[in-house]
Amino acid sequence: MPNIVTDLSVYKDWIARKGVQNNFTITVTQSSSAFDLTNYTFTLNIRKVGSSSNALQLTQGSGISNGGVSGILSISLTQAQTVALKQETYFYELTYVTSSLTYGFIHGKILLRTTNTISSTTSLDVNVSLAGTNLVAQITLSGGGGASSFEDLTGDPYANTDLAAALTSKADQTSLAAHTSNTSNPHSVTKAQVGLSNADNTSDVDKPVSTAQRRALVGSTLYMFNNFI
């Protein structure tokens, strides 16, 4: 993570959609006019909460597009990137460098989900500062099938997600115990499936005698007759 000399960043939590592309567009204005971002270089760091190592980093030219005089900053998490990230909570920090100094711009938590049923807030205006210049940033989330949104993530962010719903469909301890103690072949496994396709249940007394065994028995009988009778 960069050494931020002045932390004037705004805190906003973000629910991102896992498995699809998520776009994050920031339009920066001053007195309702576009603010020139040409002299600012932006970086987005994403890491697990409590970790100092980045799980993902986006830079200008690689996930971040700086529109310069248009005042528009476009950030894109690709489908492959969101697939690679686990479904959990991350911390993100959008920073910028100007005059060789690094500043914080916007930061917060990202809750990565397969669906979004918490919030529908996809755009908001916030007061920000770029190296001491007070500005307004309109932040718009898009992509992700309309599931990317802003939300205050407090407490256990996964308490009401599809993860909990998925767990309810799993077998409980009683069902698992009944299944593991069942010795009546509950999965109907065949002998061919375990490599015993040539095996049968013929008892020893009913098994046929092979030619080699018959010859051995006859030889033993002749030997007994010739030597002991």
C-alpha positions, 0 to 999 in steps of 0.5 A, a space after each residue: 500500500 502507498 504511503 499516504 501523506 494526507 488522508 482526505 479520502 471519503 469512505 464509501 462501502 461498495 457491494 460488487 457482483 462476483 463473476 461479472 464485470 463491475 464498472 466504477 465511474 467518477 465524474 469530478 467537477 468544480 462549480 458544476 464544471 469538469 475538473 481537469 484530472 490530467 496531472 493526477 495519477 490514480 491507483 486502486 488497491 483491493 486487499 482482504 480486511 486485516 491484510 497488508 497485501 493487495 489481492 488486486 491492484 488497478 492502475 492507469 492503463 490497466 483497469 483505470 482510465 483517466 479522462 483528463 480534462 473531461 474530469 471522468 475517471 473510469 475504473 473497471 473490474 473485469 469478469 476474470 478479476 471478480 471470478 478470481 476474488 473470493 466471495 468475502 469482504 475486502 477493503 479498497 482504496 483509491 489513491 492518486 499521485 500529484 507532485 510526487 506525493 500520494 493522497 487518499 481519494 476514496 476508500 471503503 469496504 467491498 462486499 463481493 457477492 453473487 447477487 445483490 439484494 441489499 441496496 439499489 443505490 448505484 449513484 451518489 455525489 460526495 464532497 472530495 478533495 484533490 491535493 487541497 482543492 475542494 470538489 464534487 465527485 459523482 460516483 456511478 456504479 454499473 455492470 454486474 447485471 445491475 447488482 453493484 451498489 453502495 451500502 453501509 456495511 456494518 456488523 456481519 455483511 454476510 448475514 443476509 446473503 445468498 451464502 446463508 441461503 445456500 447453507 440451509 440446503 445442506 444436510 444437518 448433523 442428524 441426516 449426515 449421521 444416518 447416512 454415514 451409518 447406513 450399510 445398505 449401499 445407499 448410493 447403489 454402487 455396483 461391483 463394476 464401479 469398484 473394479 470387481 466386475 469379474 467377481 461373483 458370489 459363488 460359494 467355494 463348494 460350488 465353484 468349478 475346478 479348473 483344468 490345472 487344478 484337476 490335473 494336480 488332483 489326479 497327479 496327487 491321487 496317482 502319487 498316493 496310489 503308487 507309493 502307499 498302496 
